[in-house]
């Protein structure tokens, strides 16, 4: 039977009473689905998991995505992880050595330090993500989460009315360009595999009925607005959404598993001293369908 310790009311809770490596009963799986609907971010301390065990837990929440690393930019070279459904959130190469500063895998992952929501650059975006920590650096490397339901509730009614009908363009390579990646040198085949997509700017959660601001650094523009005005609006919303009162900072411990709902949160990784090893992997669950028909 699961036990919840509230960290931030209606936003973050720690979960005890489970051994995830042994799998989940039907009752525990249902309890976890209800818990993530209530809290958005669930922290599971002391849960060492193999790759296969992590994927089995993730499947409780729906069909799994194939990672962009396995399907696009790292598809033709060896990967460190043994499953295409896992994203490699590390600074390690396929041999377990620390990546060179100019390695494309490191440069691609730098954009994880921007505020985003997972896979909003896919036509059918992510519902929940599950990130497991195997090795962590001694300093830095925390992950911050923003409560986008609380952000929406804090907006004034006129702004809510303005934002409700808006459609944003999300582009995987736009966010990479923001951290200095050479987007002009991207092979055309990569863009064909990962083209820009349309997403609503405001989501309504299927389980709770609550609205959330659906924001990410992947947004390259908003339909019906010129580029400068749309980016200014996104910048203003980002600044509002990432105020301290909306943000939870998770300081990782080895064998932590953190599960979050991408439909009502944003998150970002924070920097760390890359002389030290960091080994983490993420399973990402596909949502029920596109946000724009």
Helices and strands as residue ranges (DSSP letters): E 3-8, E 12-16, G 20-22, H 26-39, E 41-44, H 51-59, H 68-68, I 69-73, E 86-88, H 104-109, G 110-113, E 126-135, E 143-147, H 148-154, H 157-164, E 167-170, H 172-177, G 183-185, H 188-193, E 197-200, E 202-204, E 211-213, E 219-222, H 227-241, G 244-246, E 247-250, E 257-261, E 265-269, E 279-286
